[in-house]
Amino acid sequence: MAETFYSQIAANKRNSFLLTLVIVVLFALLGFSIGYAIGGDVTSALFVMVIALVVGALISAGSYFSGDSLVLAASSAKEVDASAAPQLMNVIQELAIAANIPMPKVYIIDDTAPNAFATGRDPQHASVAITTGLLEKLDREELQGVIGHELSHVRNFDIRFALIVGVMVGAIAILADFFLRFTFWGGGRRSNREGGGGAQAIVFIIAIVLAILAPLISRFIQLAVNRQREYLADASSVELTRNPYGLERALAKISSDPEVLEVANRGTQHMYFTNPIKKFEARSSGLMSTHPPILDRINRLRQLTGDAPLDTSDSAALAGLE
């Protein structure tokens, strides 16, 4: 039975919210355990937890207001208008109307690798960046599928969502590193000698274990959140365009394109329509995937139409898909 995009949207929203909640709880738990391990009482534990959450909120606020301009500058994106890219502006305008969001600022990245990303803090302060390769290699239906996906990220507040998760993951890594360094240089041993009893010693061990595992766990959760938001944006794009086939063809065409997107890096790769770092590149070594496998994304779209799922041997056109 064909799955509707409404059920996909609802399921992906639930999954991504729960995964994000787990990261916040993990951060609070790490702060609490470190505070108890150092201070030996609940008051100290709550104090460190609150301080950690406040610092995380302040870092988020800085990224909230300036993160998009930094990403656009790092990507060498140039703002364009209707006179410079009439078809692109027309597609974006019609899909922005369908999504009931303001027209975003539009940027072009001079690169032959086909890709795109959206950035900004909300629909009123959003930008969409498209490579020249995307405009040259995709037809209008395929372009609509990609733009629908990116505007769905804007409408669904995925950019803000990703910002919060990214800051929390970074904060967990910083807090864990601070505690491990504190422990290594003897601070933990001094606090245990000064008192606190068996409970403090047990929590101290728990805090060390959390400090080692929490950054890794939070990173895996972040990747899971990113993948859920990509599935959500695909389903939302179908809602806007009423055409899953354009998006399906765009996914196949972009993923099999051999061009390398030079301006992408490990810090920005999660923002793009498809992972811009190819498997054959040296910079891909050791990376965990920031996007769902392309074949999975295509088959989820085929569920919406009731078409049979594909596998890598079904067509030569799928060669090179993840």
N, C-alpha and C positions, 0 to 999 in steps of 0.2 A: 504494500500500500504506500502511495506517495506521501511523503512527509511535507507538511506545509511550512512556509517560511515563518509563519507566526509561532509554530511550536518550536522551531529551531531557535528563533530569537529569544523566546521565553526560557528555554533550557540553557542557552549560553549566558544569558544575563544572570541566572541563578548560580551557575557554576563559577563564573568570574567573580561575583560578589562573595561567595563562600571562600574562594581561594584567597581573595584580598583580605577578608576577615581573619583568616588563619595567619597571614603575615603580620597583621597588627597585633594579634594575640601573642604570637611568637616574640615580637619585639618587646611587648610589655612584660612578658614572662622572663625574658632575658634580663631586662632592666631590674625587675623585682629580685631575681635570684642573685644578681651581682650585688645589689644594694644590701641584701641580707647577708651574703657571704662576707662582705667587707665590714658592715656595721654590726651585725649580729642581732638585729631586732627588726620588727615589722616597720617601725617608723623610718629607719634608714632605707629599708627596701622600697617603701612607697615613695620616699624622697627621690631616690635615684631613678625610679620608674617614671615619675612625673617630669623630672629634669630631662630625661632622654626623650620623652614624648614632646616636650616643649621645643627642644632643639630640633627634632625632626620636623615639627610644624614650621619653624622659622626657615629651615633650609627649603622646605616645600614652597613657602611663600616667595623666596627669592627666585626659584625656578619657575614658579607660576607666572611671574610678571616678565621674565627676561629669557626663558628657555627657548621660545620659538624663534626669536631674532638670532640667537646664537646658532641654532641648528641651520637656519636658512643661510647665514653667513658662511658657516663651515661647509655647506653644500654648494657654494658658489651660485646660488639661485638669484635670478634677476626678475624683478616684477615686470609684467607685461599687461597690455590692455587689449581691447577688441580690435584695434587697428593692426596690432602685431600678430595676433593669433585668433582670427575671427571664429573658426569652427570650434576651437577649444573653448572659447568664452561662451559660445552659444550652447554647447553641451553642458558646461558647468552651470550656466544660468538656468537652463530648463530643469536640471536635476536639483538645483538648490530650491527652486520653486516647489518641485515635487516633495522634497524633504522638509519644506516649510522652515527653511533657515535663511539667514541673510547671505547675500553673495559674498563668498570669501575673496581675499586677495589671491591673485594667481601669479605663480612664479614659474620660470623655465630654467631648467638645468641643461647646459650645453654638453650633452653626453649621448653617445649613440646607443648605450644600453637602455632598453625600454623599462621604465619603472616610474613610480610616483609615490608621494607621501603627503599626509596632511599634518598640520601642526597648529598650535594655538591653545588658548586656555578655555575657550567656550565658543559657541556658534557666532557670537558677536565679535570675536577676536580670532578668527581662523584664517589660515592660509593653506593653499594647495600648491604643491610643487610637482611639475611634470618634466621628464626628460625629453629632449628633442627626439631621441630614439623611439619613445612611446608614440609620439605624433606621427612619425614617419612609417612605423611598422604595423600599426593597428588601424583597422577600418572603424567607421563611426560606431557600429554596434559594440565592438570590442572596447573602444574608448569609453563609451557610455557605461559599460560594465565596470571598468577600472575607476572612473570618476564617481560612479554610484557607490562603490566600495569606500573610497576615500571620504566622500561627503557623509557616509554612514558613520565613519569614525568621528566626524565632527558632531553630527546629530546625536549620537549615542554617548557623547562626552568621553570617548575612549582615550583621547589625548590627555585629559585631566586624570582619568583613571590610571593610565600608564605612568603619569608623573608621580602620583601618590605611591604607587607600588614601587617604582624605581627609587624614590627617595627613601622609603622604608627599608628596602633591601640594602641600599647603601649605608643607612644608619645602623642597621643590624651588623654589617661588616665592620664599621668603625667602632661601635661599642664592644663587639666581641674582641677585636684586635687590642683595644685599650685594656680590657680586663686580662687578656692573656699576657700582655707585656707587663702589666702591674703584678701579676702572679709570678712571672719569670724573674722579675727583679726583686722578689722577696716580700712585696707588700702583703700578699696573701698569707705567707707564713707568719708575719708579724701580727696580723689581725687575729690569727688563730691562737697565738701564744698569749695575747692580751685578754682572751676570754671569749665567751660566746657559747661554750659548751659543745656537746655532741651535735645538736641541731645545726649550729653554724657550720661545723665541719662537713656534715652531710650536704647542706645546701651549697657549700663551697665546691664540693665535688660535682654536684649537679650543674652549678654555674660554669665550671670548666668544660663539662661535656656539652652544655648548650652553646658555649662560646665557640667550640670547635665545629659543632654540627649546624647551628642556626644559620650561618651565612650560606652554607651549601643547600640546606633545606629551602631557605627563602629564595635562593636563585632558581631552584627547580620550580617552585611555586610561581615565581615571576614568569618563567617560560610558559608554564601552563596557562596563566592568565592571558599572556600575549596570544597564545594559540586560540583560546576561547574567544577573544575579541576579534581575531581574524575570521573565525567561523561566523561570528555574529555579523560582522561587516559584509561578508559574502551574502548571507541570507537577507540582510537589509538592502543590499544593492539590488537583489532580485525584486524586493518589494517596491523599490523606486522605479526600476526600468521595466518590470514585468517581462523580463527576457533573460532567463538563465543561460541561454546558449551563447550570447555575446561574452559574458563573463567567463564561461567555460573555455571558449576559444582563446580569450585573452590570457587566461592562466596557462594554457598549453603553449601558446606562442611565446610568452615572456619567459617561462621557465626553461624552455629549450633554446633560447637565444644565447649564443656563445659570448656576446659582448660583456666586458667587465665594467662595472660602474665604479670609476676611480674615486669619486668623492665620498663614497660610503665607507664607514668604518664600524668597528665593533660597538661603538657607543650609539650609532644611529641606525644600524641595520634593522632593528626591530620595528622601525617606523615605516618601512617601505611596503609596497603592495605585495611583493614577493622578496624573499631574502636576496639582497643584492650581492652577497659574497658567495661566489661559486665554489663548489666542492673542490675543484682542481686548483684553487688559489692557495698560496702559502699562508695567507692570513686567515684561512678557514680552519687551520689545524687546531684541534683541541676545543673547538667551539661546540656548544650545545645549540640545537636548532631553535631559532626565535620564531619560526613560522610552522604551521602544520605542513605535513607532506602535501605536495601539490596534487597528487593523485587522490588523496583523501578529500581535499577541497572540491575537486571536480566531481567525485562520487557523491558528496553531500548535495551538490547542485543537481545531480541526476536523480537523487531521491525526490526532489521537488517536482520533477516532471514525470516520475514513474519509469524512467529509462533504466536499463540494466547497468549495473556498475561495470567499470572498465578495470582492466589490469594492464600491466606494463607490456604485455605481449599482444594486446588487442590491435594496436595500430602503430605504424612507424612514427606517427606524429607524436606519440607519447615518449619517444626515446629521450633519455636525459632527465625525465621527471624523477623527483625524490621518491 
